[in-house]
Structures are given as C-alpha cells and as structure tokens.
Amino acid sequence: MISNMFTDTEERIMDLYKRRTRLEVISHIETALILVNDPDMIDECQNLLIKLKDMKDEDYLNLDL
C-alpha cells in the first residue's frame, strides 16, 4: 500500500520520523519546512503533508514504514 501512495522522497522523509504519531510527523515536517530552500523538496514536503493530513491515524499506523 505505501509504495502506491507515496513517492520515494516522501517515504524517506517519513522514515526520519519512524515510531512517531501521524500528528507528530506533520508537526515536525511543518517546522522543518521553513528551513528548506530547494523548491522541489518544498513541493515534496507539501504534498506529503497533504497526504498525511487527509489520512486517519489508524491508516497511518497500518503503513509499513
């Protein structure tokens, strides 16, 4: 399921926050995003945030991260 939903970059970003709740991951990415200068990485992070915000906690916990 995860490989169809997220890009490789999005999966690597989430891998930084393994064992955290969905809301913690969202918070960390939003905080770190202000430090990102690369436009492509900003887009990746924003797309990932959209996906994480649209899913439920139980769906996040079912991801094979």
C-alpha positions in Angstrom: 0.0 0.0 0.0 2.7 2.5 0.9 4.6 2.2 -2.4 1.5 3.2 -4.3 0.6 6.2 -2.2 3.9 7.9 -1.5 6.9 8.9 -3.7 10.4 7.6 -2.8 11.3 11.0 -1.4 8.1 11.2 0.7 8.9 7.7 2.1 12.4 8.8 3.0 11.1 12.0 4.8 8.7 9.9 6.8 11.5 7.4 7.6 13.1 10.2 9.5 10.2 10.2 11.9 9.6 6.5 12.4 7.8 5.5 15.5 6.1 8.8 15.8 2.4 9.6 15.6 0.9 11.0 12.4 0.4 14.4 14.1 4.0 14.4 15.3 5.3 13.8 11.8 3.1 16.6 10.5 4.3 19.0 13.1 8.0 18.1 12.5 7.7 18.5 8.8 5.9 21.8 9.0 8.5 23.1 11.4 11.4 21.9 9.3 9.8 23.2 6.0 10.7 26.8 6.8 14.4 25.8 6.6 14.1 24.2 3.2 15.4 26.2 0.2 15.0 23.6 -2.6 11.8 24.2 -4.5 11.4 20.5 -5.4 11.9 19.4 -1.8 9.3 22.1 -0.7 6.8 20.6 -3.1 7.6 17.0 -1.9 7.1 18.1 1.7 3.9 20.0 1.0 2.5 17.0 -1.0 3.4 14.7 1.8 1.7 16.9 4.4 -1.5 16.9 2.3 -1.5 13.1 2.2 -0.8 12.8 6.0 -3.5 15.3 6.9 -6.0 13.5 4.7 -5.5 10.1 6.3 -6.7 8.8 9.6 -4.4 7.8 12.5 -5.3 4.2 12.1 -4.4 4.3 8.4 -1.0 5.8 9.3 -0.4 3.1 11.9 -1.2 0.5 9.2 1.6 1.8 6.9 4.6 -0.5 6.7 7.2 2.2 7.5 
